[in-house]
Amino acid sequence: MNSVCAVQAEYLIRSQLSTETHSRVCVIWVRRFERETAQVPDATRDERLLLFLSALEREHVEDWKRDQARKAVTAWFGWLDRKQKELPPPKVEWAADGSVTPAAALAALQHTLRLRRYSYRTEQTYLDWVRRFFVATRCVYR
């Protein structure tokens, strides 16, 4: 769970949904949510969230903290949904002589750059460098 929370915190920071300080707080709320709702595994996400928020209200947690917890858990759900929808990287097929087609290498590179959320201009620059490499090494680019 710790490594997953660390990845989620990094996602919040990189996508500018949260600052570094606030992402730590989000991770704390998510860990508490997972710990306190683990005993109701057959409930839906929304039901678990309502149970969690009700428990916070019974503990007399302030309104702003309950709202913060709701936002953190909702962001967690969004991150999980997005993570499940990610497509696997394109397969790069190696030829018998150990070479790879330039088109497959470029597709794999583009997928990796987009997963890492590089800017469009950076992506285009890197792809252009690889294309030039293929030209310089006399690979056929298509």
C-alpha positions as CSV (number, residue, x, y, z in Angstrom):
1,M,0.0,0.0,0.0
2,N,2.9,2.4,0.8
3,S,4.4,2.2,-2.7
4,V,0.9,2.7,-4.3
5,C,0.3,5.7,-2.1
6,A,3.6,7.1,-3.1
7,V,2.8,6.7,-6.8
8,Q,-0.6,8.4,-6.2
9,A,1.0,11.3,-4.4
10,E,3.5,11.7,-7.2
11,Y,0.6,11.7,-9.7
12,L,-1.2,14.4,-7.7
13,I,1.9,16.6,-7.8
14,R,2.9,16.0,-11.4
15,S,-0.7,16.6,-12.7
16,Q,-0.8,19.8,-10.5
17,L,-3.9,18.6,-8.6
18,S,-2.0,19.1,-5.3
19,T,1.1,20.6,-3.8
20,E,3.7,18.3,-2.2
21,T,2.4,19.2,1.3
22,H,-1.2,18.6,0.4
23,S,-0.4,15.3,-1.4
24,R,1.0,14.0,1.9
25,V,-2.3,14.8,3.6
26,C,-4.2,13.1,0.8
27,V,-2.2,10.0,1.3
28,I,-2.9,10.0,5.0
29,W,-6.6,10.2,4.4
30,V,-6.5,7.5,1.8
31,R,-4.6,5.2,4.1
32,R,-7.1,5.8,6.9
33,F,-10.0,5.2,4.4
34,E,-8.5,1.9,3.3
35,R,-7.8,0.8,6.9
36,E,-11.2,1.7,8.3
37,T,-13.3,0.4,5.4
38,A,-11.4,-2.9,4.8
39,Q,-14.0,-4.8,6.8
40,V,-16.7,-4.1,4.2
41,P,-15.1,-5.4,1.0
42,D,-18.4,-6.2,-0.8
43,A,-19.6,-2.6,-0.5
44,T,-19.3,-0.2,-3.5
45,R,-16.8,2.6,-3.5
46,D,-19.5,5.2,-2.9
47,E,-20.9,3.1,0.0
48,R,-17.5,2.8,1.6
49,L,-16.9,6.5,1.2
50,L,-20.3,7.3,2.9
51,L,-19.4,4.9,5.7
52,F,-16.0,6.6,6.1
53,L,-17.5,10.1,6.2
54,S,-20.2,9.0,8.7
55,A,-17.5,7.6,10.9
56,L,-15.5,10.8,10.7
57,E,-18.7,12.7,11.6
58,R,-19.3,10.5,14.7
59,E,-15.8,11.2,15.8
60,H,-16.6,14.9,15.6
61,V,-14.0,15.6,12.9
62,E,-14.4,19.2,11.7
63,D,-16.3,19.9,8.5
64,W,-13.3,21.1,6.6
65,K,-11.3,18.0,7.4
66,R,-14.2,15.8,6.3
67,D,-14.3,17.7,3.1
68,Q,-10.6,17.3,2.7
69,A,-10.9,13.5,3.3
70,R,-13.8,13.3,0.7
71,K,-11.7,15.1,-1.9
72,A,-8.6,12.9,-1.2
73,V,-10.5,9.7,-1.5
74,T,-12.4,10.9,-4.6
75,A,-9.0,11.8,-6.2
76,W,-7.8,8.3,-5.2
77,F,-10.7,6.7,-7.0
78,G,-10.1,8.8,-10.1
79,W,-6.4,7.8,-10.0
80,L,-7.3,4.1,-9.7
81,D,-9.8,4.3,-12.6
82,R,-7.2,6.1,-14.8
83,K,-4.6,3.6,-13.9
84,Q,-6.8,0.7,-14.9
85,K,-7.6,2.3,-18.2
86,E,-4.0,2.7,-19.3
87,L,-3.1,0.8,-22.3
88,P,-0.1,-1.5,-22.2
89,P,2.9,-0.2,-24.2
90,P,3.2,-1.3,-27.8
91,K,5.3,-4.4,-28.3
92,V,8.6,-3.9,-30.0
93,E,9.2,-6.9,-32.2
94,W,12.9,-7.8,-32.6
95,A,14.0,-9.3,-35.9
96,A,16.2,-12.4,-36.0
97,D,19.3,-10.3,-36.5
98,G,18.5,-8.2,-33.4
99,S,17.2,-5.2,-35.2
100,V,13.9,-3.4,-34.6
101,T,11.7,-1.5,-37.0
102,P,11.9,2.2,-36.6
103,A,8.1,2.6,-36.6
104,A,7.8,0.2,-33.6
105,A,10.6,1.9,-31.7
106,L,9.0,5.3,-32.3
107,A,5.6,4.1,-31.2
108,A,7.0,2.7,-28.0
109,L,8.9,5.9,-27.3
110,Q,5.9,8.0,-27.9
111,H,3.8,5.9,-25.6
112,T,6.5,6.1,-22.8
113,L,6.8,9.9,-23.2
114,R,3.0,10.3,-22.9
115,L,2.8,8.1,-19.8
116,R,5.4,10.2,-18.2
117,R,3.4,13.3,-19.2
118,Y,6.2,15.0,-21.1
119,S,5.1,18.2,-22.9
120,Y,4.1,17.9,-26.6
121,R,7.1,19.9,-27.8
122,T,9.5,17.7,-25.8
123,E,7.8,14.6,-27.2
124,Q,8.2,15.9,-30.8
125,T,11.9,16.8,-30.2
126,Y,12.7,13.3,-28.8
127,L,11.0,11.6,-31.6
128,D,12.8,13.7,-34.1
129,W,16.2,12.8,-32.5
130,V,15.3,9.1,-32.8
131,R,14.3,9.6,-36.4
132,R,17.6,11.3,-37.2
133,F,19.4,8.4,-35.4
134,F,17.7,5.9,-37.7
135,V,18.6,8.0,-40.8
136,A,22.2,8.3,-39.6
137,T,22.5,4.6,-39.1
138,R,20.8,3.9,-42.5
139,C,17.7,2.3,-41.0
140,V,14.7,2.7,-43.2
141,Y,12.2,5.0,-41.6
142,R,8.5,4.7,-42.6
